[in-house]
Amino acid sequence: MIVSAAHVSSPMPGEIQNGDAALIRHSASGDVVLAVIDGLGHGPDAAQASRKAIEVLTLMPLQTNVLEAMQEIHQELRGTRGAAGTLCIIRGLKLEICAVGNVALMCTGCSIPLVLSPGVLGHQVSRRKEDDASILIADVRV
């Protein structure tokens, strides 16, 4: 499956950094990891939280399921400002997804069941909820 993504972000006026971060990772077997992380607030502290989350996702084994990955991010963000985030793992025609905090997922041409888990990664998350879907049209935008 071919997945392409683009991410544009700019800090608030007067700031040189922000907490917006995105990741796309491909495995040799064709699995794809997509993530959008929003470090809380603005500036360097928000950027530190989102960078730490992306680092966790960059280093994790690609076989990790979304709930385990979100738990790892949650643990690693302790002591930071925290973040909201959406993580999608595409394995063949199956999509695993988990979202914590004030995040959104948009998909063109299909519907994805997404239940947001309230909370802040690194601080308190009530219960992470995982959703699965079969991909019929592979035009997913995070």
Secondary structure as the mmCIF struct_conf table of DSSP 4:
data_model
#
loop_
_struct_conf.conf_type_id
_struct_conf.id
_struct_conf.beg_label_comp_id
_struct_conf.beg_label_asym_id
_struct_conf.beg_label_seq_id
_struct_conf.end_label_comp_id
_struct_conf.end_label_asym_id
_struct_conf.end_label_seq_id
HELX_LH_PP_P HELX_LH_PP_P1 PRO A 11 MET A 12
TURN_TY1_P TURN_TY1_P1 PRO A 13 GLY A 14
BEND BEND1 ILE A 16 ILE A 16
BEND BEND2 GLY A 19 GLY A 19
STRN STRN1 ASP A 20 HIS A 26
TURN_TY1_P TURN_TY1_P2 ALA A 28 SER A 29
BEND BEND3 GLY A 30 GLY A 30
STRN STRN2 VAL A 32 GLY A 39
BEND BEND4 LEU A 40 HIS A 42
HELX_RH_AL_P HELX_RH_AL_P1 GLY A 43 LEU A 59
BEND BEND5 MET A 60 MET A 60
TURN_TY1_P TURN_TY1_P3 LEU A 62 GLN A 63
HELX_RH_AL_P HELX_RH_AL_P2 VAL A 66 GLU A 76
TURN_TY1_P TURN_TY1_P4 LEU A 77 GLY A 79
BEND BEND6 THR A 80 THR A 80
STRN STRN3 ALA A 83 ARG A 91
TURN_TY1_P TURN_TY1_P5 GLY A 92 LEU A 93
STRN STRN4 LYS A 94 VAL A 100
BEND BEND7 GLY A 101 ASN A 102
STRN STRN5 MET A 106 CYS A 107
BEND BEND8 THR A 108 CYS A 110
HELX_LH_PP_P HELX_LH_PP_P2 LEU A 116 LEU A 116
STRN STRN6 SER A 117 SER A 117
HELX_LH_PP_P HELX_LH_PP_P3 PRO A 118 PRO A 118
STRN STRN7 GLY A 119 VAL A 120
STRN STRN8 LEU A 121 LEU A 121
TURN_TY1_P TURN_TY1_P6 GLY A 122 HIS A 123
STRN STRN9 GLN A 124 VAL A 125
BEND BEND9 SER A 126 SER A 126
STRN STRN10 GLU A 130 SER A 134
BEND BEND10 LEU A 136 ILE A 137
STRN STRN11 VAL A 140 ARG A 141
#
